[in-house]
Amino acid sequence: MLSPSARFSALALLAIVAPATIVAVLGYVSIRQWEASSELLYREQARDMATMAAEKVEMTLRRAEDDFLDRLQAALRAERSPGRAVDAVLAGSPLVRRLYLVGARGELLYPRAWKESDAAIFGPLVSEPAQRKLERGGQRVVIAENQICLALLTGRGGQPVVVAFLRDDDTLRREILATTLGALESPTIIAVLDREGRTVYSRAPIGDAPRVLSVQFRDALPDWRLAVYQTPGASPRQAVRRQVMFFTGARGALVAVIVAGMARLKSDFVANVSHDLKTPLSVIRMFGETLEMGRVTDEGRRQEYYRVITREGERLTRLIDNVLDFSRIEGGRQTYRMTPTSVEPLVRGTLETFAYPLAQQGFKVEVSVAPDLPEVAMDADAVGQALANLIDNAIKYSADDRALTVDARVVDGRLVIAVTDRGLGIAPEEQAKIFEKFYRVGRSDTQGRRGSGVGLALVRHIAEAHGGDVTVESAPGEGSRFSLRLPLGRS
């Protein structure tokens, strides 16, 4: 029989070992989820980066070819026999390796004869039927099979001239691909592949590096792809495991799990906020660069680009306000100014800030605002922010059926603004938890969808500060309906 001291020691050991074991098991499960989530987030970031890089390559290539065609057009209109002028343009355009000019009847205008076997390759592309097709389809086209570029210009007398040229691979690689992709800040290996999958350009030796993903270029480089490869040792899973091993060796198993959990919470918050900010910033930068280059000549399209930049700027402001308001709420410093507010302009104005992502992602949007709604005393900026957070979540957690409904009406003496989607849905046991700060639904199909973790917590705080509440009706796979309910008579 054990002595009292031995029993006490055994119980003390059990009291230490049992919680430590539970924490260790929970930590292990959390780390496994973290690994899977990191992998999804890594791929998401890689795809965003690859898409933007491909667009930048095409934009740079188009600009170089536009400059060549502008100078060639000037040479064709300047002289009756523009041979020497065309020679000068060609000499100053290292991107163009071979050039042919063909008249309206299919006659070769420049040079005097086809080189090598070019007649069999270029001839069918610049025949009279091909010219008519080019006139109907647009002023420029790239033939995917052999990357021959065709353009339609006019001669001195106004007659059509078909330009057919072949790009110089070395110049394309050195002045377009290396210049554009070499300056990107990314730990991955970026390569450009031709239609056969051969490497045209690689920022670093690929070796045995696994391919993460690839995106296809559009009109300027048809059938070519921009591929992203993972550098050795840069796997998100490997990075997570190295961090866990470091904490385990430095602090011990129990301390490592605790520190890893805290570090994950902080890094997830910073990473998710950074990702949310990056999306509107990327759109603003892309449209801004397009306008700066003078690529948009139509005034209507230019005004639309300005509107997109303005709306994305408003989204950016809202995301920053989320973080600042959360900080003020945590510190007990948040205040609200209640003024009579018209509901319909608030709803439609908030929805308007999401016009670009809704259109880009193919959402069907319906708005229903009851007629003759009274003005309601509220902090319009705060309620607009709460509604924006609900709309943002509906977009973020959408499924294949991309539909969004926003409605506002009076129900039982209260204003109810509801956002309904047909997205992933939420299990009943998690519906009460989603309004807690930093809580994320623990399902595999939501782990790769980023968010700061404070959006719904802010919605609840704003609703309660107005004397109301927020409710959710949802089921997995059937979408969700979030209702912001505010009193009509609060002052």
C-alpha positions as CSV (number, residue, x, y, z in Angstrom):
1,M,0.0,0.0,0.0
2,L,1.3,3.4,-1.0
3,S,2.3,5.9,1.7
4,P,0.4,9.2,1.9
5,S,3.5,11.0,0.5
6,A,3.7,8.5,-2.4
7,R,0.0,9.0,-3.2
8,F,0.4,12.7,-3.1
9,S,3.4,12.5,-5.5
10,A,1.4,10.3,-7.9
11,L,-1.6,12.6,-7.9
12,A,0.6,15.6,-8.4
13,L,2.4,13.9,-11.3
14,L,-1.0,12.9,-12.8
15,A,-2.3,16.5,-12.4
16,I,0.7,17.7,-14.4
17,V,0.9,15.0,-17.0
18,A,-2.8,14.8,-17.8
19,P,-3.3,18.5,-18.7
20,A,0.1,18.5,-20.5
21,T,-0.9,15.5,-22.6
22,I,-4.3,17.1,-23.5
23,V,-2.6,20.3,-24.5
24,A,0.0,18.4,-26.5
25,V,-2.7,16.5,-28.4
26,L,-4.7,19.6,-29.0
27,G,-1.5,21.3,-30.1
28,Y,-0.7,18.5,-32.5
29,V,-4.1,18.7,-34.1
30,S,-3.8,22.5,-34.4
31,I,-0.4,22.2,-36.0
32,R,-1.8,19.7,-38.6
33,Q,-4.6,22.1,-39.4
34,W,-2.1,25.0,-39.6
35,E,0.0,23.0,-42.1
36,A,-3.0,22.3,-44.3
37,S,-4.2,26.0,-44.1
38,S,-0.7,27.3,-44.9
39,E,-0.6,25.1,-48.0
40,L,-3.9,26.5,-49.2
41,L,-2.9,30.1,-48.5
42,Y,0.5,29.6,-50.1
43,R,-1.2,28.4,-53.3
44,E,-3.7,31.3,-53.2
45,Q,-0.9,33.8,-52.9
46,A,1.1,32.1,-55.7
47,R,-1.9,32.2,-58.0
48,D,-2.5,36.0,-57.3
49,M,1.2,36.7,-57.9
50,A,1.3,34.6,-61.1
51,T,-1.8,36.2,-62.6
52,M,-0.4,39.7,-61.9
53,A,3.0,38.8,-63.3
54,A,1.4,37.3,-66.5
55,E,-0.6,40.5,-67.0
56,K,2.4,42.7,-66.5
57,V,4.5,40.6,-69.1
58,E,1.7,41.0,-71.6
59,M,1.3,44.7,-71.0
60,T,5.1,45.2,-71.4
61,L,5.2,43.1,-74.6
62,R,2.2,44.9,-76.1
63,R,3.7,48.3,-75.3
64,A,7.0,47.3,-77.1
65,E,5.1,46.0,-80.2
66,D,2.8,49.1,-80.3
67,D,5.9,51.3,-80.4
68,F,7.3,49.2,-83.3
69,L,4.0,49.3,-85.2
70,D,3.6,53.1,-84.7
71,R,7.0,53.7,-86.1
72,L,6.3,51.3,-89.0
73,Q,3.0,53.0,-89.8
74,A,4.8,56.4,-89.9
75,A,7.4,55.0,-92.3
76,L,4.7,53.5,-94.6
77,R,2.9,56.8,-94.9
78,A,5.9,59.0,-95.2
79,E,7.4,57.7,-98.5
80,R,6.2,56.3,-101.8
81,S,8.9,53.6,-101.6
82,P,9.4,53.1,-97.9
83,G,12.0,50.3,-98.2
84,R,14.8,52.2,-96.5
85,A,12.6,53.7,-93.9
86,V,11.3,50.2,-93.0
87,D,14.9,49.0,-92.9
88,A,15.6,51.7,-90.3
89,V,12.6,50.8,-88.2
90,L,13.5,47.1,-88.3
91,A,17.1,47.9,-87.3
92,G,15.9,49.8,-84.3
93,S,13.5,47.0,-83.2
94,P,15.5,44.0,-81.9
95,L,12.3,42.3,-80.7
96,V,11.4,41.7,-84.4
97,R,13.5,39.0,-86.0
98,R,11.8,38.7,-89.4
99,L,9.3,41.1,-91.1
100,Y,7.1,40.9,-94.1
101,L,4.7,43.5,-95.6
102,V,2.0,42.2,-97.9
103,G,-0.4,44.3,-100.1
104,A,-4.2,44.0,-100.5
105,R,-3.8,41.5,-103.4
106,G,-1.4,39.3,-101.6
107,E,1.7,40.7,-103.3
108,L,4.9,40.9,-101.2
109,L,5.8,44.6,-100.6
110,Y,8.8,44.1,-98.3
111,P,11.3,42.6,-98.6
112,R,11.6,41.7,-102.3
113,A,11.5,37.9,-101.7
114,W,10.6,35.4,-99.1
115,K,13.4,34.1,-97.0
116,E,14.1,30.3,-96.8
117,S,10.9,28.5,-96.3
118,D,8.9,31.4,-95.0
119,A,6.5,31.5,-98.0
120,A,4.9,28.2,-96.9
121,I,4.6,29.5,-93.3
122,F,3.6,33.1,-93.8
123,G,1.8,32.9,-97.2
124,P,-1.5,31.4,-96.0
125,L,-1.6,33.8,-93.1
126,V,-1.4,36.9,-95.3
127,S,-3.6,35.8,-98.2
128,E,-6.6,37.8,-99.3
129,P,-9.1,35.6,-97.3
130,A,-6.8,35.9,-94.2
131,Q,-6.7,39.7,-94.7
132,R,-10.5,39.9,-94.8
133,K,-10.7,37.8,-91.6
134,L,-8.1,40.1,-89.9
135,E,-10.2,43.2,-90.9
136,R,-13.3,41.6,-89.4
137,G,-11.7,40.3,-86.2
138,G,-9.5,43.2,-85.2
139,Q,-6.3,45.0,-86.0
140,R,-3.9,42.5,-84.5
141,V,-3.7,38.8,-83.8
142,V,-1.0,36.3,-82.7
143,I,-0.9,32.9,-84.3
144,A,-0.4,30.4,-81.4
145,E,1.3,27.6,-83.3
146,N,4.4,29.6,-84.3
147,Q,4.0,32.9,-82.5
148,I,3.7,34.9,-85.7
149,C,2.2,38.3,-85.2
150,L,-0.2,39.8,-87.7
151,A,-1.3,43.5,-87.8
152,L,-3.2,45.6,-90.3
153,L,-1.8,49.0,-91.2
154,T,-2.3,51.4,-94.1
155,G,0.0,52.6,-96.9
156,R,0.5,56.1,-98.2
157,G,-2.6,56.0,-100.4
158,G,-4.8,54.5,-97.7
159,Q,-4.5,50.9,-99.0
160,P,-4.3,48.1,-96.5
161,V,-1.0,46.6,-95.7
162,V,-0.7,43.4,-93.7
163,V,2.3,43.3,-91.3
164,A,3.6,39.8,-90.4
165,F,6.6,39.5,-88.1
166,L,8.3,36.9,-86.0
167,R,9.6,37.8,-82.6
168,D,13.2,37.3,-81.6
169,D,13.4,34.7,-78.8
170,D,16.6,36.1,-77.2
171,T,15.3,39.7,-77.1
172,L,11.9,38.5,-75.8
173,R,13.7,36.6,-73.1
174,R,16.2,39.3,-72.2
175,E,14.2,42.6,-72.6
176,I,10.7,41.5,-71.8
177,L,10.6,38.4,-69.6
178,A,13.8,39.0,-67.6
179,T,13.1,42.7,-67.1
180,T,9.5,42.1,-66.0
181,L,9.8,38.9,-64.0
182,G,13.4,39.4,-62.7
183,A,12.3,42.3,-60.4
184,L,9.5,40.4,-58.7
185,E,10.0,39.8,-55.0
186,S,9.1,36.2,-54.4
187,P,10.8,33.2,-52.9
188,T,9.4,31.0,-55.7
189,I,10.9,30.1,-59.1
190,I,9.0,31.7,-61.9
191,A,9.3,30.3,-65.4
192,V,7.6,30.9,-68.8
193,L,6.7,27.7,-70.8
194,D,5.8,27.5,-74.5
195,R,2.9,25.5,-75.9
196,E,5.0,22.3,-75.8
197,G,5.9,22.8,-72.1
198,R,9.5,23.8,-72.8
199,T,11.1,26.4,-70.6
200,V,11.5,29.7,-72.5
201,Y,12.6,31.7,-69.5
202,S,13.4,30.8,-65.8
203,R,14.4,33.2,-63.1
204,A,16.5,30.5,-61.5
205,P,17.4,26.9,-62.3
206,I,14.3,24.7,-61.9
207,G,16.0,21.4,-61.3
208,D,13.8,19.0,-59.4
209,A,11.6,21.8,-57.9
210,P,8.0,20.8,-57.8
211,R,5.5,22.9,-59.8
212,V,2.9,24.7,-57.6
213,L,0.6,26.0,-60.4
214,S,0.6,27.7,-63.8
215,V,-1.6,30.4,-65.4
216,Q,-2.1,30.9,-69.1
217,F,-1.2,34.1,-70.9
218,R,-3.9,35.7,-73.0
219,D,-3.8,37.2,-76.5
220,A,-0.2,38.4,-76.6
221,L,1.3,34.9,-75.9
222,P,-1.4,32.4,-76.7
223,D,-0.8,28.8,-75.5
224,W,2.2,29.9,-73.3
225,R,2.0,29.6,-69.6
226,L,3.6,31.3,-66.6
227,A,4.6,28.5,-64.1
228,V,5.4,28.9,-60.4
229,Y,7.8,26.3,-58.8
230,Q,8.6,25.8,-55.2
231,T,12.2,26.3,-54.2
232,P,13.8,23.5,-52.2
233,G,13.0,23.9,-48.5
234,A,10.4,26.6,-49.1
235,S,7.3,24.3,-48.7
236,P,4.8,25.8,-46.3
237,R,4.5,22.5,-44.5
238,Q,8.3,22.4,-44.1
239,A,8.3,26.0,-42.8
240,V,5.7,25.1,-40.2
241,R,7.5,22.0,-39.1
242,R,10.8,23.9,-38.8
243,Q,9.1,26.4,-36.5
244,V,7.6,23.7,-34.4
245,M,10.9,21.9,-34.0
246,F,12.6,25.1,-33.0
247,F,10.1,25.9,-30.3
248,T,10.1,22.3,-29.1
249,G,13.9,22.2,-28.7
250,A,14.1,25.7,-27.1
251,R,11.2,25.6,-24.7
252,G,10.0,22.0,-24.4
253,A,6.9,20.4,-25.7
254,L,4.4,22.2,-23.5
255,V,5.9,25.7,-23.9
256,A,6.3,25.1,-27.6
257,V,2.6,24.3,-28.1
258,I,1.5,27.4,-26.2
259,V,4.0,29.7,-28.0
260,A,3.1,28.2,-31.4
261,G,-0.6,28.8,-30.7
262,M,0.0,32.4,-29.8
263,A,2.4,33.0,-32.7
264,R,-0.1,31.4,-35.0
265,L,-2.9,33.7,-33.8
266,K,-0.8,36.8,-34.2
267,S,0.7,35.8,-37.6
268,D,-2.7,34.7,-38.9
269,F,-4.2,38.0,-38.0
270,V,-1.3,40.0,-39.6
271,A,-1.2,37.8,-42.7
272,N,-5.0,37.8,-43.1
273,V,-5.3,41.6,-42.7
274,S,-2.3,42.0,-45.1
275,H,-4.0,39.7,-47.7
276,D,-7.3,41.6,-47.4
277,L,-5.5,44.9,-48.0
278,K,-3.5,43.5,-50.9
279,T,-6.5,42.6,-53.0
280,P,-7.9,46.2,-53.4
281,L,-4.3,47.5,-53.6
282,S,-3.5,45.1,-56.5
283,V,-6.7,46.3,-58.4
284,I,-5.8,50.0,-57.8
285,R,-2.3,49.4,-59.0
286,M,-3.3,47.4,-62.1
287,F,-5.9,49.9,-63.3
288,G,-3.6,52.9,-62.3
289,E,-0.7,51.5,-64.4
290,T,-3.1,50.8,-67.3
291,L,-4.3,54.5,-67.2
292,E,-0.7,55.8,-66.8
293,M,0.5,53.9,-69.9
294,G,-2.3,55.5,-71.9
295,R,-3.7,52.1,-72.9
296,V,-7.3,53.2,-72.5
297,T,-8.3,55.7,-75.2
298,D,-12.1,55.4,-74.8
299,E,-13.4,58.1,-72.4
300,G,-16.2,55.9,-71.2
301,R,-13.8,53.1,-70.2
302,R,-11.4,55.5,-68.7
303,Q,-14.2,56.9,-66.4
304,E,-15.1,53.3,-65.5
305,Y,-11.5,52.6,-64.5
306,Y,-11.5,55.8,-62.3
307,R,-14.7,54.5,-60.7
308,V,-13.2,51.1,-60.0
309,I,-10.1,52.8,-58.4
310,T,-12.4,54.9,-56.2
311,R,-14.5,52.0,-55.1
312,E,-11.5,49.8,-54.3
313,G,-10.1,52.8,-52.3
314,E,-13.3,52.8,-50.3
315,R,-12.9,49.1,-49.7
316,L,-9.4,49.7,-48.5
317,T,-10.6,52.4,-46.1
318,R,-13.2,50.0,-44.7
319,L,-10.6,47.3,-44.1
320,I,-8.4,49.7,-42.3
321,D,-11.4,51.0,-40.3
322,N,-12.2,47.4,-39.2
323,V,-8.8,47.0,-37.6
324,L,-8.8,50.5,-36.0
325,D,-12.4,50.1,-34.7
326,F,-11.5,46.7,-33.2
327,S,-8.6,48.3,-31.4
328,R,-10.8,51.1,-30.1
329,I,-13.5,48.5,-29.0
330,E,-10.8,46.5,-27.2
331,G,-9.6,49.6,-25.4
332,G,-13.2,50.8,-24.6
333,R,-12.8,54.0,-26.6
334,Q,-15.3,53.4,-29.4
335,T,-18.2,55.9,-29.7
336,Y,-21.1,56.2,-32.1
337,R,-23.0,59.3,-33.3
338,M,-26.7,58.7,-33.9
339,T,-28.4,60.7,-36.6
340,P,-31.6,60.1,-38.7
341,T,-30.5,58.2,-41.7
342,S,-32.2,57.1,-44.9
343,V,-31.9,53.4,-45.3
344,E,-32.0,52.8,-49.1
345,P,-29.0,55.1,-50.0
346,L,-27.0,53.5,-47.2
347,V,-27.7,50.0,-48.6
348,R,-27.1,50.8,-52.2
349,G,-24.0,52.9,-51.5
350,T,-22.4,50.1,-49.5
351,L,-23.2,47.5,-52.2
352,E,-21.7,49.8,-54.8
353,T,-18.3,49.6,-53.2
354,F,-18.3,45.8,-54.1
355,A,-19.3,46.3,-57.7
356,Y,-15.9,45.3,-59.1
357,P,-15.3,42.0,-57.1
358,L,-19.0,41.0,-57.6
359,A,-18.7,41.5,-61.3
360,Q,-15.3,39.8,-61.6
361,Q,-16.5,36.7,-59.7
362,G,-19.8,36.5,-61.6
363,F,-22.3,37.1,-58.8
364,K,-26.0,37.6,-59.4
365,V,-27.0,40.5,-57.1
366,E,-30.5,41.3,-56.0
367,V,-31.5,44.4,-53.9
368,S,-34.9,44.7,-52.2
369,V,-35.7,47.8,-50.1
370,A,-39.2,48.2,-48.8
371,P,-40.8,51.4,-50.0
372,D,-41.5,54.3,-47.6
373,L,-38.9,53.1,-45.0
374,P,-38.6,55.8,-42.3
375,E,-35.4,57.4,-41.4
376,V,-33.7,55.5,-38.6
377,A,-31.4,57.0,-35.9
378,M,-28.0,55.3,-36.4
379,D,-24.3,55.9,-36.9
380,A,-24.4,55.6,-40.7
381,D,-20.7,54.9,-41.1
382,A,-20.8,52.1,-38.5
383,V,-23.9,50.5,-39.8
384,G,-22.5,50.7,-43.4
385,Q,-19.3,49.1,-42.1
386,A,-21.3,46.3,-40.5
387,L,-23.3,45.7,-43.7
388,A,-20.0,45.8,-45.7
389,N,-18.6,43.1,-43.5
390,L,-21.6,40.9,-44.1
391,I,-21.4,41.4,-47.9
392,D,-17.6,40.7,-47.8
393,N,-18.2,37.4,-46.0
394,A,-20.9,36.4,-48.5
395,I,-18.4,36.9,-51.3
396,K,-15.5,35.3,-49.5
397,Y,-17.4,32.1,-48.5
398,S,-19.4,31.7,-51.8
399,A,-19.7,28.4,-53.6
400,D,-20.5,27.5,-57.2
401,D,-23.9,29.1,-57.1
402,R,-22.8,32.8,-56.8
403,A,-25.9,34.7,-55.8
404,L,-26.3,37.6,-53.3
405,T,-29.4,39.2,-52.0
406,V,-29.6,42.3,-49.8
407,D,-33.0,43.3,-48.4
408,A,-34.2,45.9,-45.9
409,R,-37.6,46.1,-44.4
410,V,-39.4,46.7,-41.0
411,V,-40.3,43.5,-39.1
412,D,-42.0,43.6,-35.7
413,G,-41.1,47.3,-35.1
414,R,-37.5,46.9,-36.0
415,L,-35.4,47.7,-39.1
416,V,-34.0,44.4,-40.5
417,I,-31.2,44.6,-43.1
418,A,-30.4,41.1,-44.3
419,V,-27.6,39.6,-46.5
420,T,-28.4,36.2,-48.1
421,D,-26.0,34.0,-50.0
422,R,-25.9,30.5,-51.4
423,G,-22.4,29.7,-50.2
424,L,-20.8,27.1,-48.0
425,G,-23.1,27.5,-45.0
426,I,-22.4,27.1,-41.3
427,A,-23.1,24.1,-39.0
428,P,-25.7,24.8,-36.2
429,E,-23.1,24.1,-33.5
430,E,-20.8,26.8,-34.8
431,Q,-23.3,29.6,-35.5
432,A,-23.1,31.1,-32.0
433,K,-19.3,31.0,-32.1
434,I,-18.7,32.9,-35.4
435,F,-19.4,36.2,-33.7
436,E,-16.4,35.7,-31.4
437,K,-13.2,37.5,-32.3
438,F,-10.7,35.5,-34.3
439,Y,-13.0,32.4,-34.5
440,R,-12.8,30.5,-37.7
441,V,-15.1,27.7,-38.7
442,G,-13.2,24.4,-38.4
443,R,-13.9,22.9,-41.9
444,S,-11.4,22.1,-44.6
445,D,-13.3,24.0,-47.3
446,T,-13.0,27.3,-45.3
447,Q,-9.4,27.0,-44.1
448,G,-7.9,28.6,-47.3
449,R,-10.3,31.6,-47.3
450,R,-8.6,34.4,-45.5
451,G,-10.2,36.9,-43.1
452,S,-9.0,39.1,-40.2
453,G,-11.3,37.2,-37.8
454,V,-12.8,40.5,-36.4
455,G,-15.5,41.3,-39.0
456,L,-18.4,39.5,-37.4
457,A,-17.3,40.5,-33.9
458,L,-17.5,44.1,-35.1
459,V,-20.9,43.6,-36.6
460,R,-22.3,42.2,-33.3
461,H,-20.7,45.1,-31.4
462,I,-22.2,47.7,-33.7
463,A,-25.6,46.1,-33.6
464,E,-25.6,45.9,-29.8
465,A,-24.4,49.5,-29.5
466,H,-27.5,50.5,-31.4
467,G,-29.7,48.5,-29.1
468,G,-30.2,45.8,-31.7
469,D,-28.6,42.4,-32.5
470,V,-27.4,40.3,-35.4
471,T,-28.7,36.8,-36.2
472,V,-27.8,34.0,-38.6
473,E,-29.8,31.3,-40.4
474,S,-27.7,28.8,-42.1
475,A,-27.1,25.2,-43.0
476,P,-24.0,23.5,-44.5
477,G,-24.2,23.6,-48.3
478,E,-27.3,25.7,-48.4
479,G,-25.9,29.2,-47.8
480,S,-26.5,31.7,-45.0
481,R,-28.7,34.7,-44.1
482,F,-27.3,37.3,-41.7
483,S,-29.9,39.8,-40.4
484,L,-28.9,43.1,-38.8
485,R,-31.8,44.2,-36.6
486,L,-32.0,47.7,-35.3
487,P,-34.7,49.5,-33.3
488,L,-36.7,52.3,-35.1
489,G,-37.1,54.7,-32.2
490,R,-33.6,54.8,-30.7
491,S,-32.1,58.2,-30.3
